[in-house]
């Protein structure tokens, strides 16, 4: 059976397809002993021998999907050159499996692990809109203008972040923030807040798509059901976190002022200040014979048909 090289490796539990593309470009992948650099290279899955860093890739039919509550001080990798504990050490399983995306060393919360590379690739692809919610504790209260900018998207390292959803967990404490995003760039949440001078004291991922940690304690894990696995890719609506009103005058959201309507405008100019839209009464300004009335103690004058120039000549004469 013919299949693309990166898809074959991803489907057999080595890593995500995106990561495998990096391995191919780095010259770490061989087919029948020959190093391959072509990302679109196709192999015969029945006869070709594929290896990454010299390790043979074997076909695996069983797919595993696991949810873990990652504790603090654990690396989200398969192995670590500094010999720090990894999420794979916590699983203590002989099955080849890898984490979907990353959580920083000190970031805790919901992490998905699998040996299904295609599944992992879809979860990490922003076009599938799999939303992740993080609970964070900031070094200072989040200002309304910064909240609005972060929700709209800000420029980080030459590109704009996708729209986010931000809410407050406590209407009296604006340092506790819930942020929901559909991306997963390196240290993205931390960098978004640091862009405006907020230091992230703690960061915890509480939800991943339709999944919630539930009763899982730090370091515990469980296998996902078929229904949970399928819902991750079908539930593409953002997680709605209840918004708390901003009551602090210092960070009051001034960006949501109502636009004054027609009635508000008319009420503003009530009484003598209100402008009239009625047409002028010509009967009051002109007499029956066409003579214009002048007020403010001006004498009434009639137009006798004589031009101004003619009047000057008459006076000189």
Buried (B, 14 or more C-beta within 10 A) or exposed (E): EEBBBBBBBBBBBBBBBBBBBEBBEEEBBBBEEEEBEEEEBBBEBEEBEBBBEEEEBEEBEEBBBBBBBBBBEBBBBBEBEEEEEBBBEBBEEEEBBBBBBBBBEEBBBBBBBBBBBBBBBBBBBEEBBBBBBBBBBBEEBBBBEBBBBBBEBBEBEEEEBEEBBBBBBEEEBBBBBBBBBBBBBEEBBBBBBBBBEBEBEEBBBBBBBBBEBEEBEBBEBEEBEEEBBEBBBEBBEBBEBEEBEBEEEEBEEEEEEEEEEEEEEEEEEEEEEEEEEEEEEEEEEEEEEEEEEEEEEEEEEEEEEEEEEEEEEEEEE
